[in-house]
Amino acid sequence: MKRRDDMGIRAQAGFTLIELLLALAILAAVTTTAYMTFSTVIIAWKRSMTMSENLHHGDFVLEQIVIALRSAYYPSSGLDEKYGFWLEDEGEGVGSLDRISWVKIGPSLVGRGERFGEGPHRVQLFGETDDDTIGIRVRAWGLLEELEEFDPEEIEPRILSTYVRGFNVRCRDPEMEEDAEEIEWLDEWEDTNRIPLSVELTVYVEPVDEGREPLEVKRIVDLPVAPLSWPTP
């Protein structure tokens, strides 16, 4: 583009090299800032989705256990350890590998294909480490199978979840006062011929970032059949 200056002399108009370099530098800075902002948003979105999926998985696992616990079975004819609740405390917090066992009815945890699924059967739920992988596993067997030489450890367990990094169980203290402001929880359950009124379940699922603490998912479940094992004197 040409123009005339004040003296009428034709002069060449345009951008100087410095102006072009400055414009390119500003464009590069704006582009870099936009990319970094977009990248940060994407990373945060992915982390949020991963956390949501892991927490959802923890809720899903606990919901299966809750359904099975609410299906607990106990005959109304006296106390019997055969139908009681068993708890083996194997640590606290992250990395705990507790074991619980109770008698139930229905297909929860065992599936509809099991021959003993509709009748009373005992399930054993536990956290276990296998090749540095911690998960929740379940065994189940019919009460008629509890013969003199029966060993439940010989039953191949079914994997309930491999996303779980810890499984902790506590039972409501049966001796706590009815008007107590807070529930008192026991890590050990000595009344193996009875069923606790409430159980606190905690699973620790995989963290979003490697090296971080696992995510904690907790549920408290009341066992409707429990009063049958605590008859009024």
Stockholm file with secondary structure:
# STOCKHOLM 1.0

chainA/1-233         MKRRDDMGIRAQAGFTLIELLLALAILAAVTTTAYMTFSTVIIAWKRSMTMSENLHHGDFVLEQIVIALRSAYYPSSGLDEKYGFWLEDEGEGVGSLDRISWVKIGPSLVGRGERFGEGPHRVQLFGETDDDTIGIRVRAWGLLEELEEFDPEEIEPRILSTYVRGFNVRCRDPEMEEDAEEIEWLDEWEDTNRIPLSVELTVYVEPVDEGREPLEVKRIVDLPVAPLSWPTP
#=GR chainA/1-233 SS CEEECTTSCEEECCCCHHHHHHHHHHHHHHHHHHHHHHHHHHHHHHHHHHHHHHHHHHHHHHHHHHHHHHTBCCCSSSCCGGGCCEEECCCSSTTCBCEEEEEECSSTTTCTTCTTTTSCEEEEEEEEEETTEEEEEEEEEEGGGCCTTCCGGGSCCEEEESSEEEEEEEEECTTSCTTCSSCCEESSCCCTTSCCSEEEEEEEECCSSTTSCCEEEEEEEECTTGGGGSCCC
#=GC SS_cons         CEEECTTSCEEECCCCHHHHHHHHHHHHHHHHHHHHHHHHHHHHHHHHHHHHHHHHHHHHHHHHHHHHHHTBCCCSSSCCGGGCCEEECCCSSTTCBCEEEEEECSSTTTCTTCTTTTSCEEEEEEEEEETTEEEEEEEEEEGGGCCTTCCGGGSCCEEEESSEEEEEEEEECTTSCTTCSSCCEESSCCCTTSCCSEEEEEEEECCSSTTSCCEEEEEEEECTTGGGGSCCC
//
